[in-house]
Amino acid sequence: MIQRGFFKRHLDPSEVSFLQECAHRARGDVLAMTTLAGCGHPGGSLSSIDLYTTLYHCANVYPDNPRHPDRDRIIISHGHTSPGAYAALAHAGFFSPEDAIIGFRVAGSMFEGHVERSVPGIEWGTGNLGQGLSAGCGFALGARLKRKQYHVFVVMGDGEQQKGQISEARRCAVKYRLTNLTAIIDYNQLQISGSIHDIMPQNIKEEFCADAWKVIEIDGHDFAAIYDALYTATHDRDAPYVIIAHTVMGKGVSFMEHVAKYHGVALTREQYDMAMQELGLPNTIEQLRAKRAQTVFSPSHVPFPAPPDVLVGEPRTYKEHDRLDNRSAFGNALKDIAVLNKNRSSSTPIAVFDCDLETSVKVDGFKSVMPDHFFEIGIQEHNTATMAGALSIDGVLSVFADFGVFGVCETYNQHRLNDINRTGLKLVCTHLGLDVGEDGKTHQCIDYIGLFRNLYTFNIIIPADPNQTDRATRYICSTSGNFLLGMGRSRTPIILDEHGTPLFGDGYTFTYGAIDLVRKGHHAVIMTYGCMLHRVLAAWEILHHKGYAVRVLNVSCPTALDPAAIQEAVHTGLIITCEDHNVHSGLGSIVADHLATHALSARLIKRGIADYSFSGPPDELFKRSGLDAESLAALVEHELKKM
């Protein structure tokens, strides 16, 4: 039994022999997995297997308790080498090798084609290359915030070094002195289409050196050298380390070695027989095939992180004369939470991420209270999205604030991976929609609902005024799961009820999925949210003076419609949706889906953004799009006269 945690300076010869034997058997498992599946990535798995074997046997991990809070975190960034990772984990005692072999790439099995968090020992589901080092930065930061001593290892391929997000993560790790982070590169110099030097030449070692990482080069199949390098990296805390491990694609099987084809091509049955004979391992593939055919696999799901244990305090109530934007209300609430939890030892640690926009997205107040929990990542949205997502599953309340066009549109791929990993990210995006105004079409994010309604675990909240924003902010900070809290740029009037009292003020509690009745009426229903609500209320006044009784509903959670409220709306016969969003993919389309799915009949008119707009004051842009009060009132009156 090898002592875990890299406490010994060197491995004994007997320990080296033990690891060699484990890796040797794991090679056979890799070939069995991929041959039975008829697909997969055997070549890179064989070049990485000695690295995986050393890590899973020598790092401070717990096969009997894979989620032990003090465990080292091992991230597999090139997730296609899942056969190697599964085989190494199995021989380290996390589960049986046979389970992985017969379950590999079978529908319903946790042993998927790319590594997933449902597998014991796998910390982060990957596959989209280039994101693993960012996730590693998040986990390494988590250790600091939780005052833990665990180390984070990120194993990467050499081809994925071509990704720009890795350079973002490299610089971030150095800025924040994440010296509990070690990267290991499987440097077999081959990728799908051939040599890495032909496909996209780069100087991997020099790039890490230029960003002030310490570099060790080793033979990636020499267990003593692998262990010694990891020992050095875990004990020298002057800088993060990268270990460039020179390996051989297809190592161990002569006809696979140095052949790029086997990056992603499984062996035929005849080739498998030849390989097993060469390795001197028993050939039991037919028995395994029979078990694979007879086994029914039950999907396993990773739970969301526990709800953050933080004090969120009493909400602020803004009055009619208060003039501020929703983003300022968010910033004020976040600062309140910082004040309440700064000296509370039992609170869940909080981390707030910014991408060079702190005063615009209003996280500077939090920074003034908890500067050590504020992380300025610069113009690195991709790295930040992954880093913040990974941190959120590691026991930290993680808030990432950004402009909508960066936090939603630019980083959609990263949030899709967060979605798959069932993170607990609190993504707060300001400057949504035409409300961005003069910045023009490149910055007018008009597809935030359309994009994020494709993500299965993200909850969307678009509050209507500063009071609802305050309460929604406190809600997401004390609730499990992924949230997109969105808002515009401009000052937003305080929404009042018909008696002149703040509608979302004292006595109001934010409830996810609730639809707020803002004005009563029976002739028609207008459904809206966010910065459009005060414009709709201005249209309501016009219609009211003309004798029309129109119901106004605020749908702050557009992807979680309240069926009862929609059922009542249908009775009027006319529903109009108004939104500062692409007309084809926002609230209007969601309502249309609901009506069709539930066989409900009402005339539905969708009003939103029909094309990219211009630079100009928001009110002018809304008027051009037919979303000003006068245009909306005229539309409703015209439709009512037709009924």
C-alpha positions in Angstrom: 0.0 0.0 0.0 1.5 3.3 -1.1 1.2 6.2 1.4 -1.1 8.8 0.0 -0.4 12.5 -0.1 3.1 12.6 -1.6 4.7 12.6 1.9 7.6 10.3 0.9 10.4 11.8 -1.1 10.8 8.8 -3.5 8.9 5.6 -4.2 10.5 2.3 -3.2 11.3 -0.2 -6.0 8.5 -2.4 -4.8 6.0 0.5 -5.0 7.2 1.3 -8.5 6.6 -2.4 -9.4 3.2 -2.3 -7.9 2.2 0.8 -10.0 3.6 -0.8 -13.1 1.5 -3.9 -12.6 -1.6 -1.8 -12.0 -1.0 0.2 -15.1 -0.3 -2.9 -17.1 -3.6 -4.5 -16.2 -5.4 -1.1 -16.8 -4.1 -1.1 -20.4 -6.0 -4.3 -21.0 -9.1 -2.8 -19.5 -8.8 0.2 -21.8 -8.7 -2.0 -24.8 -11.6 -4.1 -23.5 -13.8 -1.1 -22.9 -13.2 0.5 -26.3 -13.3 -2.8 -28.3 -16.6 -3.9 -26.7 -18.1 -0.4 -27.3 -16.7 -0.3 -30.9 -15.6 3.3 -30.3 -13.7 5.5 -27.9 -10.2 6.9 -27.5 -7.7 4.1 -26.7 -4.5 5.8 -27.9 -4.5 8.8 -25.6 -5.8 6.6 -22.7 -2.8 4.4 -23.1 -0.4 7.4 -23.1 -2.1 8.9 -20.0 -2.6 5.7 -18.0 0.7 5.8 -16.2 0.0 9.4 -15.1 -3.5 8.4 -14.0 -2.3 5.3 -12.1 0.3 7.4 -10.2 -2.2 10.1 -9.3 -5.1 7.9 -8.2 -2.8 5.7 -6.1 -0.6 8.4 -4.6 -2.7 11.5 -4.3 -4.7 12.1 -1.1 -7.9 10.6 -2.3 -10.4 8.2 -0.6 -11.7 5.3 -2.7 -14.2 4.4 0.2 -15.3 8.0 0.5 -14.8 9.7 -2.9 -16.3 13.0 -1.8 -14.2 13.3 1.4 -13.9 17.1 2.1 -10.2 16.9 2.5 -9.4 15.0 -0.6 -7.1 16.2 -3.3 -9.0 17.1 -6.5 -8.0 15.5 -9.8 -9.4 17.0 -12.9 -9.3 15.2 -16.2 -9.4 18.0 -18.8 -9.0 15.8 -21.9 -12.2 13.9 -21.0 -12.0 11.7 -24.0 -9.4 9.6 -22.2 -12.1 8.4 -20.0 -11.2 4.7 -20.5 -7.8 5.4 -19.0 -9.3 7.4 -16.1 -11.9 4.7 -15.4 -9.3 1.9 -15.5 -7.0 3.7 -13.1 -9.8 4.6 -10.7 -10.9 0.9 -10.8 -7.5 -0.4 -9.9 -7.2 2.2 -7.2 -10.3 0.7 -5.5 -13.1 3.2 -6.5 -15.1 0.5 -8.2 -14.5 -2.8 -10.0 -12.7 -2.9 -13.3 -15.5 -5.1 -14.7 -18.1 -2.6 -13.9 -16.3 0.0 -16.0 -15.6 -2.4 -18.9 -19.1 -3.7 -19.3 -20.7 -0.2 -18.7 -18.5 1.9 -21.0 -20.6 3.9 -23.4 -23.8 2.0 -22.6 -26.9 4.1 -22.4 -27.8 4.5 -18.7 -24.4 3.7 -17.4 -22.4 6.3 -15.5 -19.3 5.3 -17.5 -19.9 7.6 -20.4 -17.7 8.4 -23.4 -16.3 11.5 -21.7 -15.7 11.7 -17.9 -18.7 12.7 -15.8 -19.1 13.6 -12.1 -21.4 10.7 -11.6 -18.4 8.4 -11.6 -16.7 8.1 -8.1 -13.4 9.9 -8.2 -14.3 12.2 -11.1 -14.5 15.8 -10.0 -15.5 17.6 -13.2 -17.3 16.4 -16.3 -15.3 17.5 -19.3 -15.1 16.9 -23.1 -15.0 20.5 -24.3 -11.2 20.8 -24.4 -9.5 23.7 -22.8 -11.7 24.2 -19.8 -10.1 21.8 -17.3 -7.4 24.2 -16.1 -10.0 26.9 -15.4 -12.0 24.4 -13.3 -8.8 23.5 -11.5 -8.3 27.2 -10.7 -11.8 27.2 -9.2 -11.1 24.2 -7.0 -7.7 25.6 -5.9 -9.4 28.8 -4.9 -12.0 26.8 -3.0 -9.2 25.3 -0.8 -8.0 28.8 0.1 -11.5 30.1 0.9 -12.4 27.1 3.0 -8.9 27.1 4.6 -8.2 23.5 3.4 -4.9 22.0 2.5 -5.9 19.9 -0.4 -4.0 20.0 -3.7 -5.5 20.2 -7.2 -4.1 18.2 -10.2 -5.3 18.9 -13.7 -4.3 16.4 -16.4 -4.5 17.8 -19.9 -3.7 16.8 -23.5 -1.1 18.5 -25.6 -3.4 19.3 -28.4 -5.8 21.2 -26.2 -3.0 23.6 -25.3 -4.1 25.4 -28.6 -7.2 26.6 -26.8 -7.0 30.3 -25.7 -8.9 29.6 -22.4 -5.9 27.7 -21.1 -3.8 30.9 -21.4 -6.4 32.8 -19.4 -6.3 30.2 -16.7 -2.5 30.2 -16.6 -2.3 33.9 -15.9 -5.1 33.7 -13.4 -3.4 31.0 -11.4 -0.2 33.1 -11.1 -2.0 36.3 -10.2 -3.8 34.6 -7.3 -0.8 32.5 -6.4 -2.7 29.2 -6.7 0.4 27.2 -5.7 -1.8 24.3 -4.7 -2.4 23.7 -8.4 -0.4 21.4 -10.6 -1.0 20.8 -14.3 0.2 17.6 -16.0 0.4 17.5 -19.8 0.2 14.2 -21.6 2.7 15.2 -24.3 2.4 12.4 -26.9 2.6 15.0 -29.7 -0.4 13.6 -31.6 -4.0 14.7 -32.0 -6.8 13.5 -34.3 -5.4 14.9 -37.5 -1.8 14.2 -36.9 1.2 15.9 -35.3 0.5 18.8 -33.0 3.5 20.6 -34.6 1.8 20.5 -38.0 -1.7 21.2 -37.0 -1.0 24.3 -34.8 2.6 24.8 -33.8 3.2 26.3 -30.4 5.8 26.4 -27.7 4.0 24.9 -24.8 6.9 25.0 -22.3 7.8 28.5 -23.2 4.2 29.7 -22.9 4.0 28.3 -19.3 7.4 29.8 -18.5 6.3 33.2 -19.9 3.4 33.2 -17.5 5.7 32.4 -14.5 4.8 28.8 -14.0 7.5 26.4 -13.0 8.1 23.6 -15.5 9.3 20.0 -15.1 9.8 17.7 -18.0 9.8 14.0 -17.5 9.3 10.6 -19.1 5.6 10.1 -18.7 6.0 6.3 -18.5 8.6 6.3 -15.7 6.7 5.9 -12.5 9.6 7.1 -10.3 10.0 10.2 -12.4 6.3 10.9 -12.4 6.1 10.5 -8.6 9.2 12.7 -8.0 7.8 15.5 -10.2 4.5 15.4 -8.3 6.3 15.4 -5.0 8.3 18.5 -6.0 5.1 20.3 -7.3 3.2 19.6 -4.1 5.9 20.7 -1.8 7.3 23.8 -3.5 4.7 26.6 -3.0 6.5 29.4 -4.8 4.4 29.1 -8.0 2.1 26.7 -9.7 3.8 23.8 -11.6 3.2 22.2 -14.9 4.7 18.8 -15.6 5.2 18.1 -19.3 5.2 14.3 -19.5 6.7 12.9 -22.7 4.5 10.0 -23.6 3.8 7.6 -26.5 0.4 7.4 -28.2 -0.9 3.8 -27.8 1.9 3.0 -25.3 2.3 -0.8 -24.7 0.8 -2.1 -27.9 3.5 -2.1 -30.7 1.2 -1.5 -33.7 -0.7 1.3 -31.9 2.4 3.3 -30.7 3.0 6.7 -32.4 -0.1 6.2 -34.6 -2.5 9.2 -34.6 -5.3 7.0 -35.9 -5.8 5.4 -32.5 -6.6 8.7 -30.9 -10.2 7.9 -31.6 -10.5 4.5 -33.2 -11.1 1.3 -31.3 -9.4 -1.9 -32.2 -11.1 -4.6 -34.2 -11.7 -8.0 -32.5 -8.7 -9.4 -34.3 -6.5 -6.4 -33.3 -7.7 -6.8 -29.7 -6.7 -10.4 -29.6 -3.2 -9.5 -30.9 -2.8 -6.7 -28.4 -3.8 -8.9 -25.4 -1.4 -11.5 -26.5 1.3 -9.0 -26.8 0.5 -7.6 -23.3 0.4 -11.1 -21.9 -3.1 -10.5 -20.3 -6.0 -12.9 -20.2 -8.5 -12.5 -23.1 -12.0 -12.6 -21.5 -13.8 -10.4 -24.0 -16.5 -12.8 -24.8 -17.5 -13.3 -21.2 -17.4 -9.5 -20.8 -19.6 -9.1 -23.9 -22.2 -11.5 -22.5 -22.3 -9.6 -19.1 -22.6 -6.3 -21.0 -25.6 -7.6 -22.9 -27.3 -8.9 -19.8 -26.8 -5.9 -17.6 -29.4 -3.2 -17.2 -27.9 0.1 -16.1 -29.6 2.7 -13.9 -28.7 6.3 -14.5 -27.1 8.1 -11.5 -27.4 11.8 -11.1 -25.1 14.1 -9.2 -27.0 16.3 -6.7 -26.8 20.1 -6.7 -24.6 21.7 -4.1 -26.3 22.3 -0.7 -28.0 25.7 -0.3 -25.5 28.3 0.9 -25.6 28.9 4.6 -25.4 32.7 4.6 -27.3 35.5 6.2 -29.1 37.5 3.6 -30.7 40.1 5.9 -33.8 42.1 5.6 -34.6 43.5 2.1 -34.3 47.2 1.4 -37.5 48.9 0.2 -37.0 51.8 -2.3 -39.7 54.4 -2.5 -41.3 56.2 -5.4 -38.9 59.1 -5.4 -35.8 56.8 -5.3 -34.1 56.9 -8.7 -31.7 54.0 -9.3 -31.2 51.1 -11.7 -31.7 47.5 -10.9 -28.0 46.8 -11.0 -27.4 49.2 -8.1 -30.1 47.4 -6.1 -28.3 44.2 -6.8 -25.0 45.7 -5.7 -26.6 47.1 -2.5 -28.1 43.7 -1.6 -24.8 41.9 -2.3 -22.9 44.4 -0.1 -25.5 43.9 2.7 -24.8 40.1 2.5 -21.1 40.8 2.7 -21.5 42.9 5.8 -23.7 40.3 7.5 -21.3 37.3 6.8 -17.9 38.9 6.9 -17.2 37.9 10.5 -19.6 34.9 10.7 -17.4 31.8 10.9 -20.2 29.4 10.1 -21.2 31.1 6.9 -20.6 29.4 3.5 -17.6 31.2 2.0 -18.5 33.8 -0.7 -16.6 34.6 -3.9 -17.5 37.3 -6.3 -16.0 37.3 -9.8 -15.6 40.4 -12.0 -14.3 40.8 -15.6 -13.0 44.4 -15.5 -16.5 45.9 -15.0 -16.8 46.2 -11.2 -18.3 49.7 -11.1 -20.7 49.0 -14.0 -22.0 45.7 -12.6 -22.0 47.2 -9.1 -19.9 44.6 -7.3 -17.5 47.3 -6.0 -19.6 47.6 -2.8 -18.9 43.9 -2.0 -15.3 44.4 -2.8 -15.1 47.3 -0.3 -16.3 44.9 2.5 -14.7 41.6 1.6 -11.7 42.4 -0.7 -10.1 39.0 -0.1 -13.3 37.3 -1.5 -13.4 39.5 -4.6 -11.6 38.2 -7.7 -10.8 40.5 -10.5 -10.1 38.2 -13.5 -9.8 40.8 -16.2 -11.1 40.4 -19.7 -11.3 36.6 -19.3 -14.9 35.7 -19.5 -14.4 32.1 -20.6 -12.0 31.3 -17.8 -14.2 33.1 -15.3 -17.4 31.3 -16.2 -15.8 27.9 -15.8 -13.8 28.8 -12.7 -16.8 30.3 -10.9 -18.9 27.3 -11.9 -16.4 24.8 -10.5 -16.0 26.7 -7.3 -19.7 26.6 -6.8 -19.8 22.8 -6.4 -16.9 23.0 -3.9 -18.8 24.5 -1.0 -18.6 28.2 -2.0 -21.3 30.7 -2.8 -20.0 31.8 -6.2 -21.3 35.0 -7.9 -20.2 36.0 -11.4 -21.3 39.4 -12.5 -20.9 40.6 -16.1 -22.6 42.4 -19.0 -25.1 40.2 -20.7 -23.4 40.0 -24.1 -20.3 38.6 -22.3 -21.8 36.6 -19.4 -24.5 35.0 -21.6 -23.6 35.1 -25.3 -19.8 34.8 -25.2 -19.7 32.2 -22.5 -22.6 30.0 -23.5 -20.4 26.9 -24.0 -18.9 27.3 -20.6 -22.3 27.6 -19.0 -23.5 24.5 -20.9 -20.7 22.6 -19.2 -21.7 24.1 -15.9 -25.2 22.9 -16.6 -24.0 19.4 -17.2 -21.9 19.5 -14.0 -25.0 20.6 -12.0 -23.2 23.6 -10.5 -24.6 26.2 -8.2 -23.5 29.3 -10.0 -25.1 32.7 -9.4 -24.7 34.4 -12.8 -25.7 38.1 -12.6 -25.9 39.9 -16.0 -26.5 43.5 -16.4 -26.8 45.6 -19.6 -29.4 43.3 -21.2 -31.5 44.2 -24.2 -32.1 47.4 -26.1 -31.9 49.1 -22.7 -28.1 49.1 -23.3 -28.9 51.9 -25.7 -26.0 53.9 -27.2 -23.5 51.0 -27.0 -25.3 49.5 -30.1 -26.1 46.1 -31.4 -22.8 44.4 -30.5 -23.6 45.0 -26.8 -27.4 44.7 -26.9 -27.9 41.2 -25.5 -31.3 40.3 -26.8 -31.1 36.5 -26.6 -30.5 35.8 -22.9 -33.8 33.8 -22.4 -33.5 32.2 -25.8 -30.1 30.8 -25.0 -30.5 29.9 -21.4 -33.9 28.2 -21.8 -31.8 25.5 -23.5 -29.9 24.8 -20.3 -31.8 22.3 -18.2 -30.7 23.4 -14.7 -30.5 27.2 -15.0 -33.3 29.2 -13.4 -33.9 32.6 -15.0 -35.0 35.7 -13.1 -35.6 39.1 -14.8 -36.8 41.5 -12.0 -39.0 44.5 -12.8 -37.6 47.2 -10.5 -35.0 47.8 -7.7 -37.3 46.3 -5.0 -37.8 43.0 -6.8 -34.1 42.9 -7.7 -33.1 43.3 -4.1 -35.3 40.4 -3.0 -34.3 38.2 -5.9 -30.7 38.8 -5.1 -31.1 37.7 -1.6 -33.2 34.7 -2.8 -30.5 33.3 -5.2 -27.8 33.7 -2.6 -29.6 31.4 -0.2 -30.9 28.9 -2.7 -29.3 25.9 -4.3 -28.9 25.6 -8.0 -27.9 27.6 -11.0 -29.4 31.1 -11.5 -29.3 33.8 -14.2 -30.3 37.1 -12.6 -30.7 39.6 -15.5 -31.3 43.3 -15.7 -30.9 46.3 -18.0 -28.7 49.3 -17.8 -31.0 52.3 -17.2 -32.7 53.6 -14.1 -36.0 51.8 -13.5 -39.0 53.5 -11.9 -40.3 51.9 -8.7 -43.3 49.8 -9.6 -46.4 50.9 -7.6 -49.7 49.3 -7.0 -52.9 51.1 -7.8 -52.8 52.7 -4.4 -49.4 54.2 -5.0 -47.5 51.8 -2.7 -44.3 50.0 -3.9 -45.7 46.7 -5.3 -42.5 44.7 -4.5 -41.8 46.5 -1.2 -42.8 45.8 2.4 -44.8 42.6 2.7 -43.6 41.2 -0.7 -41.6 38.0 -0.8 -40.0 36.8 -3.9 -41.2 33.3 -4.9 -39.6 31.6 -7.9 -42.1 30.9 -10.6 -44.8 33.3 -9.3 -46.5 35.6 -11.8 -47.3 39.0 -10.2 -50.7 40.5 -10.8 -49.8 44.2 -11.3 -53.1 45.5 -12.7 -56.5 43.8 -12.9 -58.6 43.7 -16.1 -60.8 41.4 -18.2 -60.6 42.7 -21.7 -57.0 41.5 -22.4 -53.8 40.5 -20.7 -50.4 41.9 -21.2 -47.5 39.7 -20.0 -44.1 41.3 -19.6 -41.0 41.5 -17.3 -37.9 43.5 -16.5 -37.6 47.1 -17.9 -40.7 46.6 -20.0 -43.1 46.6 -17.0 -43.0 50.3 -16.4 -43.6 50.9 -20.1 -46.5 48.5 -20.1 -48.0 50.3 -17.1 -47.7 53.6 -19.0 -49.7 51.9 -21.8 -52.2 50.6 -19.3 -52.8 54.2 -18.1 -53.6 55.2 -21.7 -56.0 52.3 -22.2 -57.6 52.9 -18.8 -58.5 56.4 -19.7 -60.1 55.1 -22.8 -62.2 52.6 -20.8 -60.3 49.4 -21.4 -59.7 47.1 -18.5 -56.4 45.3 -19.3 -54.7 42.9 -16.9 -51.0 43.3 -16.5 -48.8 40.4 -15.4 -45.2 40.6 -14.4 -43.4 37.3 -15.4 -40.1 37.6 -13.7 -39.3 33.9 -14.1 -40.1 33.4 -17.8 -39.1 29.8 -18.0 -41.2 28.7 -15.0 -44.8 29.8 -15.9 -47.5 29.5 -13.4 -50.2 27.4 -15.1 -53.0 28.9 -13.0 -52.1 32.4 -14.1 -52.0 31.4 -17.7 -55.3 29.6 -17.4 -56.9 32.8 -16.1 -55.3 34.9 -18.9 -56.8 32.7 -21.5 -60.3 33.6 -20.4 -59.9 37.1 -21.8 -59.3 35.8 -25.3 -56.3 38.0 -26.0 -52.8 37.7 -24.6 -50.0 40.1 -25.6 -46.4 39.5 -24.6 -44.0 42.5 -24.6 -40.3 42.0 -24.0 -36.9 43.6 -24.5 -35.8 40.4 -26.2 -35.6 38.6 -29.5 -39.3 38.2 -30.4 -38.7 34.6 -31.7 -37.2 33.0 -28.6 -38.3 34.8 -25.4 -41.5 35.0 -23.3 -43.8 35.1 -26.2 -42.5 31.7 -27.6 -42.6 30.2 -24.1 -46.3 31.2 -23.7 -47.1 29.9 -27.2 -45.5 26.6 -26.2 -47.6 26.5 -23.0 -50.8 27.2 -24.8 -50.2 24.6 -27.5 -49.1 21.9 -25.0 -52.1 22.4 -22.7 -54.6 22.8 -25.6 -55.5 26.3 -24.4 -57.1 28.7 -26.9 -56.5 32.5 -27.0 -55.2 35.0 -29.5 -51.5 35.5 -28.8 -49.6 38.5 -30.1 -45.9 38.6 -29.5 -44.0 41.9 -29.3 -40.2 42.0 -29.0 -37.1 42.8 -30.9 -37.4 41.8 -34.5 -33.9 42.7 -35.6 -30.6 44.1 -34.4 -31.1 47.7 -33.4 -29.0 50.9 -33.5 -27.0 53.1 -31.2 -29.3 55.6 -29.4 -31.2 56.4 -26.2 -33.1 53.4 -25.0 -36.5 55.1 -25.2 -35.9 55.9 -28.9 -34.9 52.4 -29.6 -38.0 51.0 -27.9 -40.2 53.4 -29.9 -38.6 52.2 -33.2 -39.4 48.6 -32.1 -43.0 49.4 -31.3 -42.4 48.9 -27.6 -43.1 52.4 -26.2 -46.3 53.1 -24.3 -48.2 54.7 -27.1 -47.4 52.0 -29.6 -48.4 49.3 -27.1 -51.6 51.0 -26.2 -52.5 51.5 -29.9 -51.8 47.8 -30.6 -54.0 46.6 -27.7 -56.9 49.0 -28.7 -56.7 47.9 -32.4 -56.8 44.2 -31.4 -59.7 44.7 -29.0 -61.7 46.5 -31.6 -61.3 43.4 -33.8 -62.8 41.1 -31.2 
